[in-house]
Amino acid sequence: METSDGSATRGYVASQAFVDKYQARGPLKTLLPARVAQGTTFKPTHPDADDAYEWMGLEARKEIFALLDAAVADPAATVSMVAYDMSESEIMDRLFALGPRLRMIIDDSDKHGLKTSGETQSETLLKASAGEDNVKRERMGGLQHNKMIIVDAAVPRAVCGSTNFSWRGLYVQSNNALLLTGAQAVAPLKAAFEAYWKKDGFANGPSPDWHPLGLAGIDASITFSPHDTARARLAEIGQDVEKAQACLLYSLAFLSITGGAVTDAVEAATNSPVSPTAFPTTTPVSPFISPMATLHPSISLASTNTCRRRLRSNLTPASGQICTTSFW
């Protein structure tokens, strides 16, 4: 059966809750590297580090680690991975354990391409464990901004979304993660990875189109960047937002500095009047989304809690559509 599970990172490093729980026992620098380039070698000294990471990383950290642990434990499993930020040491340890069963693509744009970057350090380390031919650096246009882990096993599984495989990605940034299970659900990710890996024909291939995930009772499709003008998808997402009838839940970075169809549609929805009948008067309406919301027996979504969140009680697509993405 095709399924999708999700989880959330908590983040909250700027919250009073974080201060109350952990800062009295040690400053933030004892939990997170002071510089991104220190990520692959950073060792925490905070006495409550394990508990703090579990709290900060919430379900997303747990599920991503579990996915990789299962792949390591299955000698027949292979892993194909695409990363933008890549330097979190606990993830790296699991990738080392895979040896030549790993194929990895790491972004090399801008500062990522520097000799001292965490991504370049990760490349060197992973080439030593997986083999020179199993690790590539590349970008498409400006960035290689996709993030996904694909486990090819008896039951294929994958994780995708905006969660970076770095200290910031797991514990600081506002991100989401969606875990997919089943051959049909994972197939579009496998095809996209092969197109990235071969660096041949992606623009004219099928990956920039919409691909149904085959989830029972839910209309879920996936598409992969980059898109050329003829197959741009943001306008279609904006049109879905415009059709919202009950409530719109959104978590978007850079909304104030990014124009386009999605921004226009979200701003129009946000500024629309709230229907007083959308919720019973006895039901409290929280401005925060639950850190993990089960969407369907076969699908649940993970998103970081540090993200911008809004709940508009008259603006959700009647079909229950969800867009999880890492586009800029």
Residue pairs with C-beta under 8 A, 6 or more apart in sequence:
1 181
1 182
1 216
1 298
2 180
2 181
2 182
2 183
2 184
2 185
2 213
2 214
2 215
2 216
2 298
3 180
3 181
3 182
3 185
3 215
3 297
3 298
3 299
4 178
4 179
4 180
4 181
4 185
4 213
4 215
4 220
4 296
4 298
4 299
4 300
5 63
5 179
5 181
5 299
5 300
6 59
6 60
6 63
6 176
6 177
6 178
6 179
6 292
6 295
6 299
6 300
6 301
6 302
6 303
7 58
7 59
7 60
7 61
7 62
7 63
7 64
7 177
7 179
7 292
7 300
7 302
8 58
8 59
8 60
8 176
8 177
8 291
8 292
8 301
8 302
8 303
8 304
8 305
9 56
9 57
9 58
9 59
9 60
9 61
9 163
9 169
9 170
9 171
9 175
9 177
9 302
9 303
9 304
9 305
9 306
10 55
10 56
10 57
10 58
10 291
10 304
10 305
10 306
11 56
11 171
11 172
11 173
11 174
11 304
11 305
11 306
12 18
12 56
12 305
12 306
13 28
13 32
13 56
13 171
13 172
13 306
14 306
18 56
21 48
21 52
21 55
22 31
22 46
22 48
22 52
22 55
25 46
25 47
25 48
26 45
26 46
26 47
26 48
30 44
30 45
30 46
30 49
31 44
31 46
31 49
31 52
31 53
31 171
32 42
32 167
32 168
32 171
32 172
33 39
33 42
33 167
36 85
36 87
36 117
36 118
36 166
36 167
36 168
37 87
37 116
37 117
37 118
37 121
38 118
39 87
39 88
39 89
39 118
39 166
39 167
40 87
40 89
40 92
40 118
40 121
40 122
40 125
41 89
41 121
42 89
42 167
43 89
44 53
46 52
53 61
53 170
53 171
54 61
54 62
56 170
56 171
57 170
57 171
58 291
58 292
58 302
58 305
59 291
59 292
59 302
60 163
60 170
60 175
60 177
60 302
60 304
61 170
61 171
63 159
63 177
63 179
63 302
64 91
64 149
64 159
64 163
64 165
64 170
64 177
65 90
65 91
65 94
67 149
67 151
67 157
67 159
67 179
68 79
68 91
68 94
68 95
68 98
68 149
69 94
70 77
70 151
70 153
70 157
71 77
71 78
71 79
71 94
71 98
71 101
71 151
71 153
72 94
72 97
72 98
74 153
74 154
76 153
76 154
77 101
77 151
77 152
77 153
78 101
78 102
78 103
78 151
78 152
78 153
79 95
79 98
79 101
79 102
79 103
79 149
79 150
79 151
79 152
80 102
80 103
80 104
80 149
80 150
80 152
80 190
80 193
80 197
81 95
81 102
81 103
81 104
81 105
81 148
81 149
81 150
81 165
82 104
82 105
82 144
82 146
82 147
82 148
82 193
82 196
83 104
83 105
83 106
83 107
83 119
83 122
83 147
83 164
83 165
84 107
84 112
84 143
84 144
84 145
84 146
84 147
84 164
84 326
85 107
85 112
85 118
85 119
85 164
85 165
85 166
85 168
85 169
86 106
86 107
86 118
86 119
86 122
86 164
86 165
86 166
87 118
87 119
87 121
87 122
87 165
87 166
87 167
88 165
88 166
88 167
88 169
88 170
91 165
92 122
92 125
92 126
95 102
95 104
95 126
95 129
95 130
96 125
96 126
96 129
98 129
98 130
99 129
99 130
100 130
100 131
100 134
101 130
102 126
102 129
102 130
102 134
103 130
103 134
103 135
103 193
103 197
104 126
104 130
104 134
104 135
104 136
105 135
105 136
105 137
105 138
105 144
105 193
105 196
105 197
106 112
106 119
106 122
106 123
106 135
106 136
106 137
106 144
107 119
107 137
107 138
107 139
107 143
107 144
107 145
108 119
108 120
108 137
108 138
108 139
108 144
109 139
109 142
109 143
109 144
111 117
112 119
112 120
113 119
113 120
113 137
114 120
118 166
119 137
120 137
123 135
123 137
126 134
126 135
127 134
127 135
136 197
138 144
138 196
138 199
140 196
140 202
140 225
140 226
141 226
143 328
144 196
145 225
145 326
145 327
145 328
146 160
146 192
146 196
146 224
146 225
146 326
147 160
147 161
147 162
147 163
147 164
147 165
147 169
147 326
148 158
148 159
148 160
148 189
148 192
148 193
149 158
149 159
149 160
150 156
150 157
150 158
150 186
150 189
150 190
150 193
151 157
151 158
152 190
155 181
155 182
156 181
156 182
156 183
156 185
156 186
156 187
156 190
157 179
157 180
157 181
157 186
158 179
158 180
158 185
158 186
158 189
158 190
159 177
159 178
159 179
159 180
160 177
160 178
160 180
160 189
160 222
160 324
161 175
161 176
161 177
161 178
161 302
161 324
161 325
161 326
162 175
162 176
162 177
162 324
162 325
162 326
163 169
163 170
163 173
163 175
163 176
163 177
163 302
163 304
164 170
164 173
164 175
169 175
172 306
173 304
173 306
174 251
174 253
174 303
174 304
174 306
174 307
174 308
175 303
175 304
175 307
175 326
176 251
176 301
176 302
176 303
176 304
176 307
176 324
177 302
177 303
178 299
178 301
178 302
178 324
179 302
180 186
180 189
180 213
182 214
184 212
184 213
184 214
185 213
185 214
185 215
187 211
188 207
188 211
188 213
188 222
188 224
189 222
191 205
191 206
191 207
192 202
192 207
192 224
195 201
195 202
195 205
195 207
196 202
202 208
202 226
203 226
203 228
207 223
207 224
208 223
208 224
208 225
208 226
208 227
208 228
208 231
208 233
209 223
209 231
210 221
210 222
210 223
210 233
211 221
211 222
211 223
212 219
212 220
212 221
213 220
213 221
213 222
215 296
215 298
215 299
216 298
217 296
217 298
218 295
218 296
218 298
218 299
218 320
219 319
219 321
220 299
220 322
223 233
225 327
227 233
234 260
234 261
234 262
234 327
235 261
237 261
237 262
237 265
237 323
238 260
238 261
238 262
238 264
238 265
239 261
239 265
240 317
240 321
240 323
241 248
241 262
241 265
241 266
241 269
241 317
242 265
242 268
242 269
243 317
243 318
244 269
244 312
244 315
244 316
244 317
245 314
245 315
245 316
245 317
245 318
246 278
246 313
246 314
246 315
246 316
246 317
246 318
247 278
247 311
247 312
247 313
247 314
247 315
247 316
248 266
248 269
248 270
248 310
248 312
248 315
248 316
248 317
249 289
249 309
249 310
249 311
249 316
250 266
250 308
250 309
250 310
251 289
251 303
251 304
251 307
251 308
251 309
252 262
252 266
252 307
252 308
253 307
253 308
254 328
255 263
255 266
255 267
255 308
258 328
269 312
269 315
270 310
270 312
272 312
272 314
272 315
273 314
274 312
274 313
274 314
275 313
275 314
278 313
278 314
279 285
279 313
285 311
285 313
286 311
287 309
287 310
287 311
288 305
288 309
288 311
289 303
289 309
289 311
291 303
291 305
292 300
292 301
292 302
293 300
293 301
294 300
295 301
295 320
295 322
301 322
301 324
303 324
